[in-house]
């Protein structure tokens, strides 16, 4: 009996000791378990601390529910604890609650509520919240659209080193959205973001070097940044790097390398890269010549609305290169390109109307499209109109 009593007293002492721990101590213990990878124990301590009103523990517990760390994933529970923490002024919880409202996680989706919580967090200086608030102003999500307000919040976040905000601020300066247009300022912010490894910023910095916008023009520097971005899978950078290899700009001309990068971008669905890859197959540059492959890639690009690809696909149908010859199909693709202002397509469509190939013969329609092409300086269209007596 004596031993039993002593054991009972020991257990009672341990229980009283545990209950005597402060909310801060409980949260600290939870964080210790969390970083050690014992999420179940972490949740146990976060819960105890959270129930005592500790805002940091409430936020930590919410994150466990959001991520399914140590508990079954439950957005409703996450929102419950984020809200308790946010209402005590915890900036991280306010931000995370905003994210839940923006995406409809555990609550009805609401940009208005998202903005409300982003603002509370942003005004406390949290960079992520400042960036997200900037995005809301940029797109008019939950607030009246305002590039000025967007740039204001991007700047606050960017000055704290947020790579996404630095990139977006660069975009604002490049286009003059909410700030005076300045290529040099755009380059400054693109560079900060690019040096943190953000692929989109690396690509845009490459474009600035390629065009000489805000920096001395340099294909070598352009290639450097295109390469960094392309290696991260950025399709636009992959295509641009392909162009550099095809033209020998900043690198030794190498069609095989051009094809390699065009293909990477084309397989991601980039229309311009699909067109360029089609050209390589048509000409046999960097790959064995193949009209069939050329048509395949022209079609992918054309179906996305690329006017040059639509024109080239039309030519393939007119000539029967890689596809069964068909004036009807040729006219279909010429028209799509012509309506987008592609001069060669306008000329060819005019010629089809003049000769009645793939369409009912029409002198009026022929002249109409020839004049559109001639208006863009197309020499063949001008000569055709002269021979028809439409111009002198």
C-alpha positions in Angstrom: 0.0 0.0 0.0 2.8 2.4 0.9 4.5 1.9 -2.5 1.1 2.4 -4.3 0.7 5.8 -2.4 4.1 6.9 -3.3 3.5 6.1 -7.0 0.3 8.0 -7.0 2.0 11.0 -5.4 4.7 10.9 -8.0 2.2 10.8 -10.9 0.2 13.6 -9.3 3.4 15.7 -9.0 4.2 15.1 -12.7 0.7 16.1 -13.7 0.8 19.3 -11.6 4.3 20.1 -13.0 3.0 19.8 -16.6 -0.1 21.8 -15.9 2.1 24.5 -14.3 4.0 25.0 -17.6 3.3 28.4 -19.2 1.7 28.7 -22.6 5.0 30.0 -23.9 6.9 27.0 -22.5 4.4 24.6 -24.0 4.6 26.2 -27.4 8.4 26.1 -27.2 8.3 22.4 -26.4 5.9 21.9 -29.3 8.3 23.7 -31.7 11.2 21.6 -30.3 9.2 18.4 -31.2 8.1 19.9 -34.6 11.7 20.6 -35.7 12.8 17.2 -34.5 10.1 15.7 -36.8 7.8 14.4 -34.1 4.7 16.2 -35.4 2.3 14.2 -33.2 4.0 15.3 -30.0 4.3 18.8 -31.5 0.5 19.0 -32.0 0.0 17.8 -28.4 2.0 20.7 -27.0 0.7 23.3 -29.5 -2.9 22.3 -28.6 -2.2 22.8 -24.9 -0.6 26.2 -25.5 -3.2 27.3 -28.0 -6.0 26.5 -25.5 -4.3 28.8 -23.0 -4.5 31.5 -25.6 -1.0 31.6 -26.9 -1.2 33.3 -30.4 2.0 31.7 -31.7 0.8 28.3 -30.7 -2.6 28.9 -32.3 -0.9 29.7 -35.5 1.4 26.7 -35.3 -1.5 24.4 -34.6 -3.4 25.8 -37.5 -0.4 25.1 -39.8 -0.3 21.5 -38.6 -4.0 21.2 -39.5 -3.5 22.9 -42.8 -0.5 20.6 -43.8 -1.7 17.4 -42.1 1.4 17.4 -39.9 0.7 15.2 -36.8 -3.1 15.4 -37.4 -5.5 14.7 -40.2 -5.5 17.6 -42.7 -8.5 19.8 -41.8 -8.8 23.3 -43.4 -11.8 24.1 -41.2 -9.7 23.5 -38.0 -6.8 25.4 -39.5 -9.1 28.4 -40.2 -10.5 28.2 -36.6 -7.0 28.5 -35.1 -5.7 31.0 -37.6 -8.6 33.2 -36.8 -8.0 33.0 -33.0 -4.4 33.9 -33.5 -5.1 36.6 -36.1 -7.6 38.3 -33.9 -4.8 38.6 -31.3 -2.7 40.4 -33.9 -0.4 37.6 -35.1 0.9 38.7 -38.5 1.6 35.2 -39.8 -1.8 34.0 -38.9 -3.4 37.1 -40.5 -1.5 36.3 -43.7 -2.4 32.6 -43.6 -6.0 33.4 -42.9 -6.0 35.7 -46.0 -4.6 32.8 -48.1 -7.4 30.6 -46.9 -10.0 33.2 -47.9 -8.3 33.8 -51.3 -8.4 30.1 -52.1 -11.5 29.0 -50.3 -9.7 26.7 -47.9 -12.0 26.0 -45.0 -14.1 29.1 -45.7 -16.2 30.4 -48.6 -13.8 32.0 -51.1 -13.7 35.7 -50.6 -11.2 38.2 -52.0 -12.7 40.9 -49.8 -11.9 38.9 -46.7 -8.5 37.9 -48.0 -7.6 41.6 -48.6 -8.8 42.5 -45.1 -6.4 40.0 -43.5 -3.6 40.6 -45.9 -3.8 44.3 -45.1 -3.6 43.7 -41.3 -0.6 41.5 -41.8 1.0 43.8 -44.4 0.7 46.8 -42.1 2.7 44.9 -39.5 5.5 44.5 -42.1 5.1 40.9 -43.2 6.6 40.7 -46.7 4.5 37.9 -48.0 1.3 39.7 -47.1 2.6 42.9 -48.7 3.3 41.0 -51.9 -0.2 39.4 -51.9 -1.9 42.7 -51.2 0.0 44.1 -54.1 -1.2 41.3 -56.4 -4.8 42.0 -55.2 -4.5 45.7 -56.2 -2.8 44.8 -59.5 -5.7 42.5 -60.5 -8.5 44.3 -58.7 -9.2 41.3 -56.4 -11.3 42.4 -53.5 -10.3 46.1 -54.0 -10.6 48.6 -56.8 -7.9 47.9 -59.3 -4.9 50.2 -58.8 -1.4 49.9 -60.2 -0.2 52.7 -57.9 -1.3 50.8 -54.8 0.1 47.5 -56.3 3.5 49.2 -56.8 3.4 50.6 -53.3 3.0 47.2 -51.7 5.4 45.5 -54.1 8.0 48.0 -53.1 7.5 47.4 -49.4 7.9 43.6 -49.9 10.7 43.9 -52.4 12.8 46.0 -50.0 12.6 43.1 -47.6 14.0 40.8 -50.3 10.9 39.1 -51.5 11.9 37.7 -55.0 8.3 37.6 -56.3 7.7 41.2 -55.3 11.0 42.3 -56.8 10.0 40.7 -60.1 6.6 42.3 -60.1 8.0 45.7 -59.2 10.4 45.3 -62.2 7.3 44.6 -64.4 5.7 47.8 -63.1 8.7 49.9 -63.9 9.2 48.2 -67.3 5.6 49.0 -68.4 5.1 52.2 -66.4 2.3 50.7 -64.3 1.8 52.7 -61.1 5.3 54.2 -61.4 7.1 56.3 -64.0 8.3 54.0 -66.8 12.0 53.2 -66.3 14.0 50.4 -67.9 16.9 51.0 -65.6 14.6 50.6 -62.5 13.1 47.5 -64.1 16.5 46.0 -64.6 17.5 46.9 -61.0 14.6 44.9 -59.6 14.7 42.1 -62.1 18.4 41.6 -61.2 17.6 41.4 -57.4 15.0 38.8 -58.1 17.1 36.9 -60.7 20.0 36.7 -58.3 17.7 34.9 -55.9 17.1 32.3 -58.6 13.6 33.4 -59.8 13.3 32.0 -63.3 10.8 34.6 -64.7 13.1 37.5 -63.5 16.1 35.8 -65.1 14.3 35.6 -68.4 13.1 39.2 -68.3 16.7 40.4 -67.4 17.9 38.4 -70.4 15.3 40.2 -72.5 16.6 43.6 -71.3 20.2 42.6 -72.2 19.0 41.3 -75.6 17.2 44.5 -76.4 19.5 46.9 -74.6 16.7 48.2 -72.4 18.1 49.7 -69.2 21.5 48.2 -69.8 24.1 48.2 -72.6 23.0 45.7 -75.2 24.8 42.4 -74.8 23.9 39.1 -76.3 26.5 37.4 -74.0 24.7 38.6 -70.9 21.3 37.8 -72.5 22.4 34.2 -73.1 23.8 34.0 -69.5 20.4 34.9 -68.0 18.3 33.0 -70.6 20.4 29.9 -69.8 19.8 30.2 -66.0 16.1 30.5 -66.6 15.9 27.8 -69.3 17.6 25.3 -67.0 14.8 25.8 -64.5 12.3 25.0 -67.2 11.1 28.4 -68.2 9.6 27.9 -71.7 10.1 31.5 -72.9 13.7 31.4 -71.9 14.2 28.0 -73.6 12.8 29.4 -76.8 14.9 32.6 -76.6 18.0 30.5 -75.9 17.2 28.5 -79.0 17.0 31.7 -81.1 20.4 32.7 -79.8 21.9 29.4 -80.9 20.1 29.6 -84.3 21.4 33.1 -85.0 24.8 32.8 -83.3 24.0 35.6 -80.9 26.1 35.5 -77.7 27.0 31.9 -78.5 28.5 30.0 -81.4 25.8 29.2 -84.0 24.5 25.7 -83.4 21.3 24.5 -85.0 21.3 21.2 -83.0 21.4 23.2 -79.7 18.7 25.5 -81.1 16.5 22.5 -81.8 17.2 21.1 -78.3 15.9 24.3 -76.6 13.0 24.8 -79.1 11.9 21.3 -78.4 11.9 21.7 -74.6 9.8 24.8 -74.9 7.6 23.4 -77.6 6.8 20.3 -75.5 5.6 22.7 -72.8 3.1 24.2 -75.3 4.9 27.4 -76.2 3.5 28.4 -79.6 6.5 30.4 -80.8 8.8 27.5 -80.0 6.5 25.1 -81.8 6.7 27.3 -84.9 10.5 27.6 -84.7 10.8 23.9 -84.3 8.6 23.4 -87.4 10.9 25.7 -89.4 13.9 23.7 -88.3 12.2 20.5 -89.6 11.1 22.2 -92.8 14.6 23.4 -93.6 16.5 20.5 -92.0 18.4 22.7 -89.7 19.7 20.8 -86.7 17.4 17.8 -87.5 16.8 15.6 -90.5 14.5 17.4 -93.0 10.9 16.4 -92.6 7.8 18.1 -93.8 5.7 15.7 -91.8 7.3 16.8 -88.6 7.2 20.4 -89.7 3.5 20.2 -90.3 3.0 18.5 -86.9 4.7 21.5 -85.1 3.2 24.2 -87.3 -0.3 22.8 -86.5 0.3 22.8 -82.8 1.4 26.4 -83.0 -1.3 27.4 -85.5 -4.1 26.0 -83.3 -2.9 28.3 -80.5 -3.3 31.3 -82.9 0.3 31.9 -84.1 -0.1 33.8 -87.4 3.2 32.7 -88.9 2.5 29.1 -88.1 -0.9 29.4 -89.7 0.6 30.9 -92.8 3.3 28.2 -93.0 0.7 25.5 -92.5 -1.4 27.0 -95.3 1.7 26.8 -97.6 2.2 23.2 -96.7 -1.5 22.4 -97.6 -1.2 24.4 -100.9 2.0 22.6 -101.9 1.1 19.2 -100.4 4.2 19.2 -98.3 3.8 16.8 -95.3 0.0 16.7 -95.8 -2.3 15.7 -98.7 -2.6 18.7 -101.0 -5.7 20.8 -100.3 -6.5 24.3 -101.5 -9.5 24.4 -99.1 -7.3 23.7 -96.1 -4.7 26.2 -97.4 -7.3 28.9 -97.7 -8.6 28.1 -94.2 -5.2 28.7 -92.6 -4.3 31.6 -94.8 -7.5 33.3 -93.7 -6.7 32.8 -90.0 -3.3 34.3 -90.5 -4.4 37.1 -92.8 -7.1 38.2 -90.3 -4.3 38.7 -87.8 -2.4 40.9 -90.3 0.1 38.5 -91.7 1.1 40.1 -95.0 2.3 37.0 -96.8 -1.0 35.2 -95.9 -3.0 38.2 -97.1 -1.2 38.0 -100.4 -1.7 34.3 -100.8 -5.3 34.5 -99.8 -5.8 37.2 -102.4 -4.1 35.0 -105.0 -6.4 32.1 -104.0 -9.5 34.3 -104.6 -8.1 35.6 -107.9 -7.5 32.0 -109.2 -10.5 30.5 -107.5 -8.4 27.9 -105.6 -10.1 26.6 -102.5 -12.7 29.4 -102.7 -15.2 30.7 -105.2 -13.3 33.0 -107.6 -13.8 36.6 -106.7 -11.9 39.6 -108.1 -13.3 41.9 -105.4 -12.0 39.6 -102.6 -8.7 39.2 -104.4 -8.1 42.9 -104.6 -9.3 43.4 -101.0 -6.6 41.0 -99.6 -3.9 42.1 -102.0 -4.4 45.7 -100.9 -4.1 44.7 -97.2 -0.8 43.0 -98.0 0.4 45.9 -100.2 -0.5 48.4 -97.4 2.1 46.6 -95.3 4.7 46.9 -98.1 4.5 43.4 -99.5 6.3 43.7 -102.9 4.5 40.8 -104.6 1.1 42.3 -103.6 2.1 45.7 -104.9 3.2 44.2 -108.3 0.0 42.2 -108.5 -2.1 45.3 -108.0 -0.1 47.2 -110.6 -0.6 44.4 -113.1 -4.4 44.5 -112.4 -4.4 48.2 -112.9 -5.5 48.8 -109.3 -2.5 51.0 -108.5 0.0 52.8 -110.7 
